[in-house]
Every structure is written in structure tokens, then in C-alpha cells.
Amino acid sequence: MYFISILVSLAMFNVLPSTGWMQDVIPYETIEECNTAMPERKVEMEFYIHSTFRGMGEILKYECMTEPDWIQHNVDLGHKIPEGFKPKTNL
């Protein structure tokens, strides 16, 4: 399963790590389906990021990826997997 994922910078919040990947909840069977849906979903996701972080979160990149890739990208950025984390898909 693929999910639209967004690389967000929270540098204005002075947190470390200052960037992280957020992932949409809608799954797509193929990367092609995900990429096709991205332009329509981007507007909703931009609004969500803007309202959640009160305009202080900067979207750096959009990408379709699997949940395991999303987890690994965040670990590579220095994030820890939360205790009790339950994946949306079977890893």
C-alpha cells in the first residue's frame, strides 16, 4: 500500500529534529494510483498542515511511499518510533 507523504519543516518551532514525514490515511494499491490522487489531496493536506501548525509548518516535499519507507525516512531524520506504535498496514 502507498500513502501520500509530506516532508514538513518545523524549524520555526525550534524542535529537533526539525523535519519529519507525515503520512495521509488513504491507502492506494499502486504508486501510480497514489501519484494520480496527489494533486487533489495536496490542497486538503496543505490546509491540514497550515491549520495544525498555525502557519508555521513548511511543506518541503510530497512523495508517495509505503508505510515502512515512511517509518525509515523518519528514523533516518532522527525520530524514534513511538512506544506502542501500531502500523496502518502489515509490515
DADAMO-V211218 format. One record per backbone hydrogen bond with DSSP energy under -1.0 kcal/mol. NH is the residue of the N-H (numbers start at 1). CO is the residue of the C=O. Records with the same first field share a line. If there is no record, write none. Layout:
NH = CO  CO
This chain:
2 = 28
3 = 65
5 = 63
6 = 22
7 = 61
8 = 20
9 = 58
10 = 18
13 = 10
14 = 11
20 = 8
22 = 6
24 = 4
28 = 2
34 = 30
35 = 31
36 = 32
37 = 33
38 = 34
41 = 37
42 = 38
45 = 41
46 = 42
47 = 43
48 = 44
49 = 45
50 = 46
51 = 47
52 = 48
53 = 49
55 = 50
56 = 53
58 = 9
60 = 7
61 = 7
63 = 5
65 = 3
70 = 66
71 = 67
72 = 68
73 = 69
74 = 70
75 = 71
76 = 72
77 = 73
78 = 75
79 = 74
85 = 82
